[in-house]
Amino acid sequence: MRAQIATMLLEAVGAGTVDAVICRAPELYGPGKTESLTNSLVFDRIRAGKRPLVPVSVKTVRSLIWTTDAGRSRHEGITEILR
């Protein structure tokens, strides 16, 4: 479904019907209830006094974003667009 929406939006941008930007955040981590591997396998385990698990290769580049920062950047981006 997400791919269909992105395709429709990009077609509308290409046709000049709308101006839009598709923003995709990296994996979220931080306070609150995210379902990220980073939260459940690293931070939640540290908080519980357990050894963190990091089931990725050191050769794999990963991007993470703190949930509060993601929310702030989305709000600031929308505010800037509306100006």
ChimeraX attribute file (.defattr): number of C-alpha atoms within 10 A of each C-alpha:
attribute: neighborCount
match mode: 1-to-1
recipient: residues
	/A:1	6
	/A:2	7
	/A:3	8
	/A:4	9
	/A:5	10
	/A:6	13
	/A:7	12
	/A:8	12
	/A:9	18
	/A:10	18
	/A:11	13
	/A:12	14
	/A:13	14
	/A:14	11
	/A:15	10
	/A:16	9
	/A:17	11
	/A:18	12
	/A:19	11
	/A:20	11
	/A:21	10
	/A:22	8
	/A:23	7
	/A:24	6
	/A:25	12
	/A:26	12
	/A:27	17
	/A:28	20
	/A:29	22
	/A:30	17
	/A:31	11
	/A:32	9
	/A:33	10
	/A:34	14
	/A:35	11
	/A:36	14
	/A:37	16
	/A:38	20
	/A:39	20
	/A:40	16
	/A:41	16
	/A:42	18
	/A:43	19
	/A:44	16
	/A:45	15
	/A:46	14
	/A:47	10
	/A:48	9
	/A:49	9
	/A:50	12
	/A:51	13
	/A:52	17
	/A:53	14
	/A:54	11
	/A:55	10
	/A:56	9
	/A:57	8
	/A:58	8
	/A:59	6
	/A:60	7
	/A:61	7
	/A:62	10
	/A:63	9
	/A:64	14
	/A:65	14
	/A:66	13
	/A:67	18
	/A:68	13
	/A:69	12
	/A:70	16
	/A:71	12
	/A:72	11
	/A:73	12
	/A:74	13
	/A:75	12
	/A:76	12
	/A:77	11
	/A:78	11
	/A:79	10
	/A:80	9
	/A:81	9
	/A:82	7
	/A:83	5
